[in-house]
Amino acid sequence: MILTQGALGYGLTSIMGAVVLEIFQGKQYGSIFGTIMLAALAGGAAGPWITGILHDLSGSYTIAFAASIAVSGLSAVAIWMASPGKIRAVAGQLHRIKALPTARQQE
């Protein structure tokens, strides 16, 4: 529990803003970040309640843990799919962009 909640849960909270900014930067960043955090907080509030219901129905936490693992995997896939998939122009890294072949150069 300590590893799961500490290292993988709250340990990643500090980079949440940076992940959202990297994917959704622009004028609407505040609204998008607020919506994502609202959904995350709602999930954090509903999680223990749903886990309790699943435990009461099955007599075990196995289904609840399997569901949380599945939802975490789905979250990772969603972030990967939303990522820009390219190197952005960042000061000091422009040489990397020039070195990458473009799609037209590969044809």
N, C-alpha and C positions, 0 to 999 in steps of 0.2 A: 504494500500500500504506500509506503514511504517513497519508494522508487517511482511508482506510477504517478502519484499525486505531486510529489515534490519535484522530481527531475523532468517529467514529461508534461505535467500539468502547469503548476504555477511557475515552474522554471522557464517555460516558454512564453509566459505572459508578457515579459519585458520586451519581446521582439514583435508582439502583435501589431503595434502601430506601424513599425517599419515594414512588415509584410504587406499590410493593407496599403500603405503609401506607395510601395514599389509597384503594386498591381494597379491601383486606382488613383494615381496622382492626377491632380488637376483641380479645377474650381469646385467640384462636387465632393472632394475628399472628406470634408467634415460630415456631410450628410451620409455618405457611404460608411464611414467609420462608425458613426453613431448608430446606424442601422445594424451593422455587424455586431457591435458591442451589445446592443439591446437584445439581439437574438442569442448571443453567447450568455448573457446574464439570465435570460429566460430559460435557456437550456440548463444552466447551473441551478436554477431554482426548481425546475421541474424534474431534474435527474433523480434526486433523492426520493421524491414522492413516487415517481414511476418505479424506481428500484424497490421501494417498499411494497408497492402493489404486486410487482412480479414475484417478490419473495413470498408474499402472503398466498399467491396463487400456486406457486410451485414448491415452496418450502426450501428453496435454495437460491443462492445469488448467482448461479451459473448462467442463467438466461440473461440477467441484468449485465453481468460482465461481458458476455458475448455480444450483447447489443451495443454496449459502450465501445468495445473494440471495433465493431462494424461501423459505427457512426464516426469514430476517429479516423478510420481508414477512408471513409467517404469524404470526410473533411480534407484529408491530405490530397485526395484525387481532385477535389473541387479547386483547391488552391493551385495545384499543378496545372489544371485545365485553364484557369483564369490568368495564369502568369503570362507575361508578354512574349516569352520565347525568343527574345533577342537581347543582345547586349546594348544597353543604353549608353548614350554619350555622357560620360562622367569625366570630370577633369582628371588628367593623368592616365586615362585608360583609352584615349582615342587611337593609340597605336594598335590596340587589339582589334578595334573595329575595322581599320584599314587592312589588317592582316587576314581577316576572315573572307573567304570567297563568297561572292553573292550568287544567287540562283542563276543569273545570266552568265556569269563567268564559268559556271560548271557545265553549261549546255554546250 
